[in-house]
Amino acid sequence: MKTFIRNISTIAILSGVLLASCKKEFLNTKPLNQASAELTWADPNLSEAFVTELYNGLHDAGLNQENMDCITDNALYNFGKQNIMEGNISPDNLGWVNNTYEWNEMYARIRSANLALEQLAKSKLDKTLVDRLTGEAHFMRAYFYNQMLRYYGGVPLVKATYALNTPDFTIARNTYAECVDFIVSELDAASTLLQGKDLGKGRATSDAALALKARVLMYAASDLHDPVKLKTISTLSGYAHPEYLGYTTSDHDARWKKAQDAALVILAKSGTYGYALNLSAPATAADGFTNYQNSYLSRNGGEKEILFARYFSNSKDEWGAWYGRNNCTNGYHGWTSSEPTQNMVDDYEMMDGSKFDWNNAAQKADPYTNRDPRFYASVLYDGAPWKPRTPDGAGIDPYNEIQMGTYQTGSSGSPVAYFGLDTRNGPIENWNGTRTGYAIRKFMDPNPAIVDQNTRSEVPSPLIRYTEIVFNYVEACIELGQETEARNWLNKIRFRSGMPAITDAGAALKERYRNERNVEMMFEEQRFYDARRWMIAPTTLGNKVRIMKITATLKAGKSVSVYRHSTDNYNYTYTVQELDPGVENRTWKDRVYFMPISRDEINKNNKLVQNPGY
């Protein structure tokens, strides 16, 4: 009996030990869906994966359904008015904020970059890998801070991660100058660490860092951040903290010289970058069209334009890969989301370099003929040739031409009204047709085999391209009075697109440059900032949206059964009018030069000072 009891006691004790052991192991179970910090930074693949995740902060880059040009005079968003364009934004109503500028999103990415830099600084992994990952983390941190700087002005520079025992999580805004200096120093560090590193597509490089530095310094030299120019805007002039908006001392030439020198570093790499910029005379119109299309598709030599880009793959379901479906016309089952305005279309010159003029009777009667080749490569307009229609549209339009108007079929004596396939009254879909009379073609894959509504695209979104740096250099030359050099480089861009040389000087040269930059870089996230930093927003972004209405009536004695664009059969009338204010009633308020910081952020951080006018 004693032996039995003793055995039970032994079993009980062992069971208790085993249960305690099991309980301890159960509580110490490691999660199966994530790696620990210790494991991440001890493993080269996991360390690289952590840094690679930083690039997700780019989101869809410029190929979002709603392009940044929709909050400029260049474009309109089809599905809802933009509060920013009506001046209705406030700390409590930010309106639409692209997620690559949103305060919380950017600081979350900055925190990840800070964490990577702290861990890599003590890493025992291979030095070559550590240097590369450190360089990429510096670049991405600089990129995210620059996104915030050009959107809000000076922001708090958080350079290290917070811990649970950090005594104070609040932090004041840094000055604009401090932010510029920090971003530049980050990019210099990134460029050094990434020098000679062989990186794949879409990753930061040494040259990308230098190119972003050129952009940062050009913005910093611009009028909006000059203390004298800033004071000319009443809403901004009385702001108690001008150091958050720009410099407090004026040094125009020195800052533009820095911007020019930074751009020259990239221009000196013309053997590595740049596409068809070595022409001594304008390309033909056909070649100009092809050159421009290659440059934005990054194909057939156009890939040399890319310094930094967001790439997409058909194998991965990402929103930017659906750019074709999101923005092609409803007659192709697209959504026509981001639409060029008539304001933008009017900026395209005639082939001889003269301005398009609605007071010119011949041009008014035929506005889509003999224009800058970039117009045809950028915009889908009435009568433009495009891809084969889907089966439900092929019988209605066997000619594969964009139909943006109201036409007649039947006979001239007994006409029947016909609404074009790509209008809001179209016979295929009528909820997503164009409001402006145009749709975007730029960044659309022209391959007829790609059916946009059910095929993902692999066209990359250029975040920094060589031509932008050329423009930056040209602008610096103009500001420094070096007009011959400015014209020389500006004409390289024009020759590539088939446009003649310019000979303008003074204020006319500056205006010509600004128009050229806008036309060339349409839908590349430039106009939103250019109009502000040049301080021309009241006369550009504040303009009402102009749209196109097209009617075509059969000429006497003509009859057709299936509509096709034809000046032999039809008389066309092109009428420019303002967009219905119920859709969007644009106006300009000077406070929109800088975006509001959300009320939630102000409430969480009592050291934050709001931007002026809010």
N, C-alpha and C positions, 0 to 999 in steps of 0.2 A: 504494500500500500504506500509506504513512504517513497519507494522507487517510482511508482506511478505519479504521485504528486510532484516529486522532484522533476520528472520528465515533462509534465505539463508546465511547470514553472519555467523550465529551460526553453520550451517551445514558445511560451508567452513572451519571455525576454527577447528571444531571437526575432519573434514576430514584431515586437515593438521596435527593435533596432531596424528591421527591414522597412517597417512602415515609416519610421522617422527618416530613413534614408530615401525612400521613394518620395516622401513629401518634400524633402529638401531638393531632390533632383527635379521634381515636378515644378517647384517654384522657380528653379533656375533654368527652366527650358528656354532655349533661344528661339526667337521668332523665325519662322521659315520664310517670310516674305521680305525680309530686309537684313542687311549685314550690319554688324556692330561697327562703331567708329574705329575701334582697335583693329578689326579685321580689314575694314575699308582702306585704311591708310598704310596697312602693311602689305597689301596685295596690289600689284601694278595694274591689273585689269580693273579692279574695283575703284582704285584711285582715278583711273582714266574715265571710268563710267560716271563718277561723281562730277568731274569737271565737264564732261560732255553734256551732262544734264543742264548746265548753265545755258547752253544754246537754246533750250526750250523757251527761254525768256524772249527770244525773237518772235515767237508765235508764227503767224503767217506772213510776217514782214509786210511788204507792200501789196501782197496778193490777197488781202482780206476782202470779204464780200463788200464791205463798206470801205472804199479807198479814202485815204486822208485828203485827197483832192476834193472830196464831197463837202469838206468844210472850208472850201475856197471858191473862188469864182470859176474854177475850171470844170466843176462837176456838181451833180445833184444826186442824192441818195433817193432811190425810188420808194422806199418803205418807211416814210416818217420824216417829219421836219427835224432840223437840227437846231437845238436851242442855242448853240454857240453862234450860228449864223444869224440868229434873231437877237443876239445880245442878251439872252435870258438866263445865262448861266450864273450860278452863285455858289457859295460854300455848301448850301443845302440842295442844290440842283446842278450837278456838274455837267449834265448833258452826256452825250456820248464821248467816252474817253477810250481811245485805242488802247488795248491792253499792254502795249509796249511802252506806255507812258503812265499807266495808272500807278499811283503812289505806293500802295501796299504791294502790288505785284513787283515793282522795281526794287523795293527795299527787301523783299523776300529773296530776290535773286542776288542782291548785293550781300546779304547775310551769308548766302551759300558761297559766294566768292570769297568773303572774309574767312569763312571757316576753312575753305580749301587752302588759302594762302597761309593760314596759321599752322595747319597740319603739314603742308608740304615743306614749310620752313624747318621742320624737325624730322623730316622723312629720311629713312635709311635706304630708300629705293635707289635704283640706278640714277646717277646725276643727270644724264641726258634726258631721261623721262621726266624727272622732277623739274628741270629747267623749262621744258616744253609746257608741262601742265601749269607751272607757275606763271609763265608768260601768257598762256591762254586765260588764266584767272584774272591777271592784271588787265588784259584787254577787255574782257567781258565786264569787269567792274567799271572800267572807264566808259565803256559803251552805255551801260545802264545809267551811270551818273550823267552822261551827256544827254541822254534822252530826257531826263528830269530837268536838267539845266536849261535846255532850250524850250521846255514847256512851261516851267514854273519860275525860272530865274534861280537865284542861289538857293540851295537846299542844304540840310544838315549832312555833313560828311561823316558818315559812320565808317570807321576804318578797322574796327575789330568787332568780334561777336560779343553779345551780352551774355552774362551768366546769371544764374538764379540769385546769386548773392550780390549782384551789381547794385550799389546803393541808390542810383538815380538813373532811370531810363529816359528821362527827358533830355532834349538836346536842342540848342538854338540853331538857326539857319546860318550857314557860312556865307560869306560875301560872294558875289559873282566872281570877283577876281580870284579868291581863294579856290573856288570850284574849278575855274579854268586852269589854274596852276596845278592843282591836284590831278586833274584828268590828263593834262599834258605829261606830267611826271609818270603817271601810270602807263601811258602809251609809249613813252621813251623806254621804260623798264621792259614792257612787253616786246617792243621791237628788238631790243638787245638780246633778250632771252630766246626769242623765236628765230633769230638770225640763222639761216642755213638749215632750219628744221624742215623736214619733208612731211607736210601735213596733207590730209585728204581734203576733198571739196567741202566747203562750208565751214571750215575751221579757221580760226584767227591765224594770221601770218605776220611776219615782221613788217611787210609792206602794207598790209591792211592797217596796222597800228599807225604807221606814218601817214597814211591817207586820212584816217580818222583825225589825227592830230591837225592836218591841214584844214579839215572842215571846222574843227573846234576853234582854231585861231582865226579863221575867216569870219565865223559868227561873232567872235569876240570883238573883232575890229569894226563891225557893222554899226550903222547909225543908232539903232535901238539901244545899244549899250554904251553910247558916248554921252557923257554927262551934259554937254551943251545941247545936243539934239534931243535928249530925253526931256529936258525942261520945256521944250516947245509944245509938249502935250500936257494940257491942263490937268487931266486926271492923274498923271504920273508925276507932274512937277512938284506937287505939294506933299508927296509921300515922305514919311518921316525916315524911311530906311532905303534911300536910293542905292546904297551899296549892295542890296540884294538884287537889284535890277541890272546893274552895269558898273562901269568904272566911275570913280569919284574924281579922277583927274583925266583931262583930255590929252591924248597923245596919238592923234590920228595917224600920222605917217609911220611912227615906230610900230604901232600895232599892225598896220597893213603890210609893213615890210616883213614882220614875223610871219604873217599869213602867206605872203608871196614866197618867202624862202622855204616854208614848209611844203608848199605846192610844188616848187621846183625840184625838190628831192624826188617826188614821184614822177614828174615829167621827164626827169633824167633817165627813167627806166622805160622809155618808149619802145625799146627793143623787146621788152617782156610784156608790156601792156599796151593797150590802145589798138583800135581797129580802123583801118582805111583812113588814117589821118595824115597821110603823106602825099596827098594829091596836090598838083600844082594848078589845077583847074577844076571846075565843077564836074562831078560825075553826070552821066545822062540821067534823065528822070527815072528811067527803069532801074538803073544801077543805084540811084539814090534811094529808091524804095527798098530795094533788096538790102543795101547796106544798113539802113536803119532797122529793118526787120531782123537782120542777123544780129545786130548789136543788142536788141532787147530780148531776143530769143536765146542769146549766148550760143549761137551755132555758126558753123561754117566760117570760123575765124572770129566771130563776135564774142566768143568766150574770153578773148583777150581783154575785153572791156572790164571783166570782173576783178575787183580787188577784195570784195567781201560780199557774200550772197547767202540767201536761204534757199536750199535745194529741196526738191520734192521728188518722191518716187511713186510710181503707179502702184507699187506693192503696199504702200502705206496710206491708210485712209486719213488724210489731213485736209483741213478746210482750204488751205491755200492751193492744194492740188485740184480743188473743184472750182477754180477761178473761171474756167470756161462756162460751166453750167451756171454759176452765180451771176455772170455778167453778160452772157450772150443774149440774143433777143428772144422774145416769147415765141416768135415764129419758128424758132429752133428748139422750143421748150426750155429756153434759158429764162433767167429771172430779171435781166436788164437792171441789175441792182445799182451799179455806179455808172452814171451816164454823163458824157461830156455835154456841156452847155453850149449855146450859141455864142456866149461870151468867149469861150475857148476856141471854137471853130473860127471865129473872126480874127483870131491872132495869127492864123496861118497866112503867110504872104502868098502873093502870086509868084509864078515861076520866075518872073523877071526881077523879083526882089521888091516890087512895089507893094504897098499895103492894099488889102482887099477893101473895096469901097461900095457900100450899098447905094450910094448916090450915082455910081457908074451903071448906066442902064444895061450894058452888055453883061457885066458881072452879076447884077441883080437877077437877070433872066436866066443865068446859068452859073450859079455860085460854086458848083463842085468841079468845075473844069479849070485846068491849068493852075492848080495850086501846088504849094510846097509838097514834094513827094512824101514827107513825113505825115501829112494829113491823111493820105490814102492808106498808109501803114498803121495809123493810130486810131482811126475813127470809122465806124460803120455808119454810113449815111444812105440816104435814099438812092437806090440804083446801084449801090456798091456790090461788086461780085463777091460771093462768099461760098461756103461749103454746100454740098448737095443737101437738099431738104430731107427731113425724115419722111417716112412713107406717107404719113397723113398730110404732109404739105407738098409732096413732090408733084401731085397732079394739079395743085393750085398754082404753084410756082416751079415749073420745070426748068427755069432758067437760072435758078439759084442766085437771085439778086435781092438785096435788102429792100423791103417795102415799108416805108415810113409815112406814106401819104394816103389821101383819099382819092380814088380814081374812078373812071367810068369803064364799063365794058358794054358789050352789045354794039349798037350803032349810034352814030352822032344824032340821028333823028329820034331814036328811042333809047337813050342811055340808061344803064343800070348802075347805081352807086355801088362801089366795091371798096371796102376798107382793107388796107394793106395787112399782110400777115404779121408784120412786126409792130403794129399799132395797138393801142389799148382797146380797139374794137375789132381786133383780128379774129378770124374764124377758127383758129386753133386754141388759143388761150387769150383771155382779155383782162386778166387781173394783174399782169406783170409787164405790160407793154411800156415802151418808152414814154416819158413825160416831156422830154426835151426835143425829140425828133432825131436823136442820135443814140448810138451804143458804142461801147469801147471795143476796139480791135487789138490794141497794144497788149502784149503778153498772152494773146490767144494763140494757141498752136494752130497754124493754118492747114495742117495735114488733113485732107478730106476724109481720111479713114477714122479720124478721132471724132466721135459723136459726143459733143461736150456734155450733154445731160446725163450720160451714163459711163463716161470714161474720165479717169483722173489724168491730169496733165503733169508733165515733168519739166515745165518751163520754170527756171529759177527766178527768184525775186532779187534783183540787184540792190544791195544795201549801200554799197559804195562802188562806183565804177570810175574808170579812168577819165571819162569825159567830164564827170563832175569836177575832178581835180583840175582839168583844163579850164573849165569855167571859173573855178576859184582863183586860178592864176590870172585869168583875164580880168576878173573883177578887181583884184589887187593892183594890176597894172593900170586900170582906169583910175582907181582912187589915187594912185601915185603919179598920175600924169604921163604915163608911158603908153600913149595911145597907139603908136605904130606897132609895138609889141602886142598890144591887146588885139588889134585888128588882125594881125598875122595869125594868132592862135584861134581867134573866133572864126576866121575864114577857113581854117582847116576843118572845123566841124561843119560849116556850111557846104564846103566842097564835097565832103563825104555824102551829104544828103542830096546833092544835085542843085544846090542853091548858089547864086552868084556872090562874088565878093562884095563886101560893104566898104564904104569910104567915109562913113560918118565920123564926126568929131564932136568933142564937148558933150553937152547934155544929150544931143541926138545919139551919140555913140552909147551912152549909158542906157538910154531907153531901148536901143536896138539890142544891146547885150541882154537886157532883162527879158525882152520878148523871146530872144533866141534861147535863153536858158529855160524859159517856161515851156516852149514848144518842144524842145529836145527832151526835156526831163518830165514831161507830163506823166502823171500817175506814179511818180517815183518819190513821193513824200518830200518834195522840195518847196512847192508853192506855199504850203501852209506856213512855213518859216520865212521864206523869202519876202513875201508881202509884208510880214511883220518887221523883220529886221531892216528892211528898206524904208519902213514907216509910210507905206503907200496903201495901207489897208482900207482907209476910208473911201478911196477912189477905185478900189479893186474888189476886195472882199465884201465891201458894203454895197456893191451894185446889185440891183435886182437880177434874178435869173432870167435870161432871155432864151426863148425856145423857138423852134421852127415848126410852122404849119405848112403843109404841102398839099396842093390840089392839082389834079390833072384832068382836063376835059378833052374829049375826042375832037379832033379837027373835023371840019365839014367833010362829009363823004367817007369818013373812016369808020371801020367796024372791027372789033376784036372780040374773040371769045375767051382768051386767057390773057390777063394783063402781063405786060413786060414794059420796062422803061424804054420809051422811044419818043424822040422829039419829032419823028416823022408822023407819028399817029396822034401825039398829044401836045396840047398847050399846057405848060407847067407854070404855076404861080407859087412863089416862095414868099411867105409872110413871116416876118420876125415879130414876136410879141412877148410880153412879160408873162412869166409863170403866174398862174392863179395864186394870189396871196394866201388862200386857204391851204395850199400845199406847203408853201414856205414863203414867208415874207421877210426877206433879208434886210438887215440894217447893220450899221457898225457902231459899236461903243468902244471908246478908247481903253477901257479896263481890260478888254479881251486881248490886248497885246501880251498880257501874262495871265495864265490860267489860275483859277481859285484853288486854294488848298481846302480840302473837304472839312466840313464842320467837325466830323468825328476825329480827324487828326488834330485839329486845333484843341478840341476838348481833352484829348489824351495827352497832349504835350503843351503845357502852358508856356513854354519858351518859344513856341512857333509864332511868328508874326505873319499875318495875312497879307496877301498882295493888295495893291491899291485898288480902290473902287468897289471892294466887296465888303 
